[in-house]
Amino acid sequence: MKKVASVLVENFKHWGIHHVFGIPGKAVSPILFELINYEMEFVLSKHEGAAGYEATGYSLMNETIGVAVGTSGPGGTNSLSAAGQAKASNIPLLLITGHPSMKDTGKAMGQDSSIFGTDLTDMFQSVTKFSARVERGDMLMPFLQHALEKAVSGVKGPVHLSIPFDILLEEIEPFLLDFPMSHELISPYFDKVNELLNNAKRPLLFLGKGVHSSKAYEEVKHLAEYWKIPVITTPGGKGSFPSNHSLSLGAFGLGGTPEASAYLSEGVDLLIVIGSQLSDMSTAGLSEAMYPEHILHFDYNPTFIGKSILVPTTPILGDIRLNLTAILKDVPKTDSDEFALKLEKKPLEDNVPGKRMSAIQVLKAMRNALPEEAIIFGDDGSHSFYGIQHFDIYKPGTFFFDDIFGAMGNGIGYAIGAKLAAPEKMIVCLVGDGCMFMHGTELSTAYNYDSPVLFIVVNNGRLDMVEKGMRKMIGTSIGGIYETPLEASKFAESMGLEAITCHTPVEVCNSIQKALTRIQETKKPFVIEALVDEHEIPPTMGRQ
């Protein structure tokens, strides 16, 4: 017989998990004690929401599931945004929260997480795929198995278990759950796709973050190259197709390129949407005059198919990668080298005299200084939309950004967890001063747990998207400008990190090179603060 907490942690180990993220509390302390026994590292985050983001980034890069732990009451409510973000990002995450004791349910208790207090199980229902309270030790196995299966199957996402303190100490028969095998669905209509593609005169591929979720990078490229279909991406689909490909037109929607808009404006008979809900972020700037004649929509989730662009739509439901594999089964291989464009560094212009540099120049400097394989996590804000428009992608799967839920600070945690899961990869977080104000204390987590992420802070002293959006609407802004701006370098240095403040794009380029060397030497994170023009208009003003 073993304690529930021990059985739980033993299963984590069995799934290939080596780090668990969270903040201690009595209600979950039995889990933390067992982590020591199984030689797993508990990563002390600075906020439970950030712990959830870190576990999600860990899951994304480790291709298993991330685990975040929060104590009862506020420990759980602080984790809600992380659950919502993981759900929007389609990434498996197991959130475990506590409860004082099952036997005391109904009595007055501090941080009560039952139906008599802050009912965490109910709260997590709408931001997870499964949320339940384990009220007896013998319930752990079926609940944990169901939670794991829900997290990693179909449209992947977060799950939540609330486990009371006394249940964690209860002894049960030990068990090990194997990581679920994927039994993905293939659409019965995939044989119609070739006919539609062969008959299309002016098709266009529109890639969303579902391409990232299914890792269908090669299949998408094969599809585009064989039928010679131009490619655009949603903001969340950025990084799913290389920029230096002759078929790439860049992004559409917020942060979109003129080339993408121009192609749609000239008429499209078949729009092949792959892994996108076609949200207002992705369709910003799309007028009815630009609508395609027909949409071929690949997605696992049918909820939003046919609801954003009202034209005849053929849904191809199921796993994107498997459906594309079936469609391409008899299609000859293509030579991607024939479509590759020469990589050229973009010139770095000097600042306008007396003004700060442009955020666009920061992104160009990043592309010039970072290697092709660097993986960028864009936090939510105008800084990432500049990245969507101006940061070229040379290898698919090297830029991640969420354009749906949009929790500020998520990219900080994603990057930290990703680096712990894949220490051999170069991880960069593109972040703004607003996001740093929200979850910047996680720089300390990165420093203390040797997660050497390169943080590039685009700082203009304001909540840029909302501030500029308000000015567009009413001519002024309310609460969009920080009275005391963040000094990101000093903030980072106060937590032990090395940091540099840059005033020109050349300084940014040189500082990145220095930072990469120092990261290699110290195995510690590094912060580059780029002071940018406060009045520059971001590429986010097209949203209605």
C-alpha positions, 0 to 999 in steps of 0.5 A: 500500500502507498499514500495517494500522494506517492502514487500520484508522483510515481505516475508523474515520473512514469510519464517522463516528467522531471519538474513540477511547478507551483507554490507550497501550501499545507493542503498540497504539501504531501505531494511536495514531500513525495517529489523528494523521494522520487528525485523530481524537482519542485520549481518554486514559481512566484505566482500560481498562474505563472506556475501553470504557464511554466508547466504548459511551456514544459509540456509543449517542449517535452511533448508529454504533459506539464504539472502545476500544483496550487494550494486550496482557495487562492492557490487554485483561483490564481491558476484559473488564467493558466488553465484558460491559456492552456486551453486556448493554446491546445496544450496538455496541462494537469493542474492539481489543487488542494482542499483542507480535508475531506472529513471536515467538509461542511465545517468552517475552514480557511481556504475551503475549496469545497462547495461550502467555500470557493468551489474550485472544481466548479470554477475550473469546469469552463477553462478545462476539459475535465475538472473533478474532486477526488473524494476517496483514495480509490477514486484516484485511478479512474479520475487520473486516467480520465484526466490524462486521456482528456488532456492528450486526446483530440483537441489537447488541453488542461485538466484539473483535479482537486485532492483534499489533504487527508485523501493525499495521505490515504493509503491505496493499492499502487498503480501505474498508468501508461501514457495514452496511445493516440487514436486520432480521427480521420475525416470520412470526406478527405477523399474530396479534398484532392478534387477541390484542390485540382479544380481550384484556379486561385487557392490560398492556404490559411494556417492557424495554430492547429498546425503547431498542435498537430506538428503538421509542418512537413505535411502542410509544406508538401501540400502547398508545394505540390499544388503551388498554393500561396500560404498565409498564417493567422497570428497564432499560426505564425511559425508554422511555415517558413518566411523564406519560402517562395509561396509565403505571403506572411501573416493575415489579420492583426500583424498581417502583411500587405502581400497577404491582403493583396492576394485576398483582395484579388480573389480566392476561389478556394481558401484552405483553412488549417487549424484555425477558429477564424477569430476576429484576431485572424480575420481583422481586415477581411471584408466581404469583398475579399471572401473566398468562393469556398472554404475547405476547413481542417480542424478537430473542433467543429464548433466554429466551422462555417460561422466566421466567414459565411460562404460554402464550407467543407469541413475536414474533421479530425487530426490535421496531420493524419488527415493531411497524411491520408490526402498526400499518400499518393502525391509525389514528394516535392523538392523544397529547395526549389522553393527556398529563398536566399536568407538576407539580413535586413538593414538596420536603420539609425534612430530618427534624431531625438527619438527612440528606435522603432519596435520594427527595428528591434525585430529586425535586429533580433532576426539578424542576430539570432540563429535560425533554430532559436525558438521565440515565445511571443507574450501577448501585446503589440510587441508580438504583433510586430514580431508576426509582421516583421520577424522572419521564420526560417524553421517551422515550429520556432515561433509560438503565440496565442491570439485567442485567450491572450493572458499577459505574462504567459510567454514568460512562463512558457519560455521558462518551462520550455527551456527546462524541458529542452535545455539543449534548445535556444529559447527566447521570450519576446515580451513587453513592459506590461507583461513584465509588470504582471509576471516579471518576478518569474525572472527569479524563477528562471535564474534560481532553477537554471532556465537560461532564457533570453528575455527581450523586453520591448519597452515603451512605458505603456500598455501599447495595444489598449492605449493606442486603441483607445486613442483611435476610438476616443482621441485619448486613453485612460489607464494606458500609460505607466506614470512610473515606467518600468526600468526592466534592466534594474528590475532584472538585476535586482533578482540576480540577472545580467541585463543591458538597456539598448537605445539603438537597433545596432545595440540590440544586435550586439547585445543579443550576441553578448547575451548568447555567449553569457548564457552559454557560459553561466547557464543563467537567463539574460535580459535585453531591454529595448527602449522604443518609440512611445508614439509608434502605431502598432500593427493592431489597429485593424481590429473592429 
